[in-house]
Amino acid sequence: MGLKRTDEFRKDAVRIALTSGLTRKQVADDLGVGMSTL
Protein backbone atom coordinates (compact mmCIF):
# COMPACT_ATOMS: atom_id res chain seq x y z
CA MET A 1 0.00 0.00 0.00
CA GLY A 2 1.23 3.52 -0.83
CA LEU A 3 2.02 6.30 1.58
CA LYS A 4 -1.02 8.36 2.62
CA ARG A 5 -0.59 12.03 1.70
CA THR A 6 -2.31 14.83 3.58
CA ASP A 7 -4.66 17.29 1.89
CA GLU A 8 -2.12 20.03 2.63
CA PHE A 9 0.62 18.07 0.84
CA ARG A 10 -1.65 17.58 -2.18
CA LYS A 11 -2.57 21.28 -2.34
CA ASP A 12 1.08 22.33 -2.04
CA ALA A 13 2.12 19.83 -4.72
CA VAL A 14 -0.46 21.20 -7.16
CA ARG A 15 0.53 24.79 -6.38
CA ILE A 16 4.20 24.00 -6.96
CA ALA A 17 3.47 22.15 -10.19
CA LEU A 18 1.39 25.03 -11.56
CA THR A 19 3.53 27.97 -10.49
CA SER A 20 7.16 26.86 -10.23
CA GLY A 21 8.02 26.73 -13.92
CA LEU A 22 9.45 23.25 -13.38
CA THR A 23 8.39 20.22 -15.39
CA ARG A 24 5.98 17.73 -13.84
CA LYS A 25 8.84 15.24 -13.67
CA GLN A 26 11.07 17.70 -11.77
CA VAL A 27 8.28 18.50 -9.30
CA ALA A 28 7.46 14.81 -8.81
CA ASP A 29 11.12 13.95 -8.26
CA ASP A 30 11.58 16.84 -5.82
CA LEU A 31 8.52 15.75 -3.82
CA GLY A 32 9.37 12.05 -3.96
CA VAL A 33 6.16 11.07 -5.75
CA GLY A 34 5.34 9.53 -9.10
CA MET A 35 4.30 11.73 -12.01
CA SER A 36 0.85 10.15 -12.05
CA THR A 37 0.36 11.36 -8.48
CA LEU A 38 0.45 14.95 -9.70
N, C-alpha and C positions, 0 to 999 in steps of 0.2 A: 504494500500500500504506500502511496506517495505521502509526502510531507504536507500537512494541513497548513495553508497560508491564511493569514488574517485578512479581514476586509481592508484594513489600513495598508497592508503590504500590497494588495491587489490595486488599490487606488493609486498608490505611489508608483507602482510599476507602470501603470497606464500613463500616468502623468509624465514620467521620465521618457517613455517610449514616444509620446506625442510631441514633447517639447525639447528634448535634448539635442536633436540633430544627429543622433547616433542611429545606426541601423538596428533593426529588430534583433539581429544576431548579437551585436555588441551589447545591447541592453540585456538580453537574455543571459549572455555569458557573465556580464557584470553582476547580475542578480542571482546567478546560480540556478536558473530555471531553463526549461526547454523553450524553444521558439513557439511551439504550439500553446504554451501556457499564456503567452502574451496575446 
